[in-house]
């Protein structure tokens, strides 16, 4: 079942990112307007219900990479050659 808020969330996230970039390069006279829009966008995002079970591609790839690294760096137990000691 698709999240009806997904499209709105994506649009608000893009707007948030665009506003953050605009604020970073804005002149002093534009900061109050941009900051107000940024705050309103953050409030709209916070008002949306939380996303359940959605993992971004970036997070999924990061988890897989960390799993591979952990597996590669885990020391393997030393194998002992089968030498029987006296009876």
C-alpha positions as CSV (number, residue, x, y, z in Angstrom):
1,X,0.0,0.0,0.0
2,X,1.5,3.3,-1.1
3,X,1.9,6.1,1.4
4,X,-0.4,9.0,0.4
5,X,2.0,11.5,2.0
6,X,5.0,10.2,0.1
7,X,4.8,12.6,-2.8
8,X,4.2,15.5,-0.5
9,X,7.1,14.4,1.7
10,X,9.4,14.2,-1.3
11,X,8.4,17.7,-2.5
12,X,8.9,19.2,0.9
13,X,12.3,17.5,1.3
14,X,13.4,18.9,-2.1
15,X,12.1,22.4,-1.1
16,X,13.9,22.1,2.3
17,X,17.2,21.3,0.5
18,X,16.7,24.1,-2.1
19,X,16.0,26.6,0.7
20,X,19.0,25.5,2.7
21,X,21.2,26.1,-0.4
22,X,19.6,29.4,-1.0
23,X,20.2,30.5,2.6
24,X,23.8,29.5,2.3
25,X,24.4,31.9,-0.6
26,X,21.8,34.6,0.2
27,X,22.4,38.2,0.8
28,X,21.5,39.6,4.2
29,X,18.3,41.3,3.0
30,X,16.9,37.9,1.7
31,X,17.7,35.9,4.9
32,X,14.5,36.7,6.8
33,X,12.2,35.6,4.0
34,X,14.2,32.5,3.3
35,X,14.5,31.6,6.9
36,X,10.7,31.9,7.3
37,X,10.0,29.7,4.4
38,X,12.6,27.2,5.7
39,X,11.0,27.1,9.1
40,X,7.5,26.6,7.6
41,X,8.8,23.8,5.4
42,X,10.4,22.1,8.4
43,X,7.2,22.4,10.4
44,X,5.2,20.9,7.5
45,X,7.7,18.0,7.3
46,X,7.4,17.4,11.0
47,X,3.6,17.4,10.8
48,X,3.6,14.5,8.4
49,X,3.2,11.0,9.9
50,X,6.5,9.1,10.3
51,X,7.6,6.9,7.4
52,X,7.3,3.2,8.5
53,X,9.5,0.6,6.9
54,X,10.9,2.8,4.2
55,X,14.7,2.6,3.8
56,X,16.5,4.9,1.4
57,X,18.7,3.3,-1.2
58,X,21.6,5.2,0.3
59,X,20.9,3.7,3.8
60,X,20.4,0.2,2.3
61,X,23.7,0.4,0.5
62,X,25.5,1.7,3.6
63,X,24.2,-1.2,5.7
64,X,25.2,-3.8,3.1
65,X,28.7,-2.3,2.8
66,X,29.1,-2.2,6.6
67,X,28.0,-5.9,6.7
68,X,30.6,-6.8,4.1
69,X,33.3,-4.9,6.0
70,X,32.4,-6.5,9.3
71,X,32.5,-9.9,7.7
72,X,35.9,-9.2,6.1
73,X,37.5,-7.9,9.2
74,X,36.2,-10.6,11.6
75,X,39.1,-12.8,12.4
76,X,38.5,-16.4,11.5
77,X,39.3,-19.0,14.1
78,X,42.6,-20.7,13.5
79,X,42.3,-24.2,12.0
80,X,44.3,-26.8,13.7
81,X,45.8,-29.6,11.7
82,X,44.6,-32.9,13.1
83,X,47.6,-34.2,15.1
84,X,46.5,-36.8,17.6
85,X,48.5,-36.8,20.8
86,X,49.5,-40.1,22.3
87,X,47.2,-42.6,23.9
